[in-house]
Amino acid sequence: METISTSSVGASCTVDDSHCITCSDEALPARVVQLDEVLGLAQVELKGQRVEVDVTLVDDVAVGQTLLIHGGVALERLDGGR
């Protein structure tokens, strides 16, 4: 099991395989369609809808990349980087 901190205020999820033990939700892939590097936020396309997510935990995010999203936070890049 791995614990992943999802914010600077101490929220965390415990990951077991593909699900979060804390909230029973799973991280989902989403494509970046717009990026605000100053605020550390991105608009991503997730299940056909645009959603705003925090991307400050992932280095070198760019439009067009696919990110793994959980709880409104990008956890990692799925297309070749961490």
Secondary structure, DSSP 8 states (H G I E B T S, - for coil): -EEEE-STT--EEEEETTEETTT--B-EEEEEEEEETTTTEEEEEETTEEEEEE-TTSSS--TT-EEEEETTEEEEESSS--
